[in-house]
Amino acid sequence: MELWLASSDLRQIERMMGLGIFAGVITNPRVVAQADRRPEDLFKALCELAPAAWYQLRDADLNTMTAEAQRMLAIDPAKMRIKVPATLAGFGVVSRLAAQGLDVMATCVPTAAWLCFALAAGATRIAPYGGMLQKRGLTSKRGEVIQMQQIIDRQAPDVTICTGVYDVTELPEYATAGVKSFFVWGKDVDTFLDQPLVGEALAEFGGDWQKIAER
């Protein structure tokens, strides 16, 4: 299982990467904008703190997106990862990057049908946007993500869905369905990692530790 932190807060990232449970940092344009610095400078710093960092390309034509991808990959070829908007031009970029043997994520994939195009283009990772369907009353985000996972299991088992979780209880639900990669928003991560039951269990040992210390 992989967990990614969706954040551009360098202090938070340094603290969370030290826990050893995050595979790295994942971003979108909103997360990058919150850093208020040049993307190249931000991702150089992210690569110094995290094992890997995902950057999302601007929506543009095929050659413009390809050039942007190569420029960002050059920051740290071993750690930089590229997210590509799942537009028609984006599928072309996915195909080009996949042909280079790169781990490339198709993002803004709203439906299981659109997933099929991303798979055909050669995406190795998928960021589903099922929440868009749920807001329109068409289907549940969970249902669409699970259908995507079922398609992947049958058609492209080496591809990984990376879905955002908005409540910690979603993790076991998606994991049971076979989803292996998740991202947690920086604003939620401290809440996700706070489990009162653990503290209650450890508090029960307080007296025992006191006795041990007195020996």
HELIX and SHEET records of a PDB file:
HELIX    1   1 LEU A   10  MET A   17  1                                   8    
HELIX    2   2 PRO A   29  ALA A   35  1                                   7    
HELIX    3   3 PRO A   39  LEU A   49  1                                  11    
HELIX    4   4 LEU A   62  LEU A   73  1                                  12    
HELIX    5   5 LEU A   88  ALA A   99  1                                  12    
HELIX    6   6 ALA A  112  ALA A  121  1                                  10    
HELIX    7   7 GLY A  131  LYS A  135  1                                   5    
HELIX    8   8 LYS A  141  GLN A  155  1                                  15    
HELIX    9   9 GLU A  170  THR A  176  1                                   7    
HELIX   10  10 VAL A  189  PHE A  192  1                                   4    
HELIX   11  11 PRO A  196  ALA A  203  1                                   8    
HELIX   12  12 GLY A  206  ALA A  213  1                                   8    
SHEET    1   A 9 GLU A   2  ALA A   6  0                                        
SHEET    2   A 9 GLY A  24  ILE A  26  1                                        
SHEET    3   A 9 ALA A  53  GLN A  56  1                                        
SHEET    4   A 9 MET A  80  PRO A  85  1                                        
SHEET    5   A 9 VAL A 104  VAL A 109  1                                        
SHEET    6   A 9 ARG A 125  PRO A 128  1                                        
SHEET    7   A 9 THR A 160  VAL A 165  1                                        
SHEET    8   A 9 SER A 181  TRP A 185  1                                        
SHEET    9   A 9 GLU A   2  ALA A   6  1                                        
END                                                                             
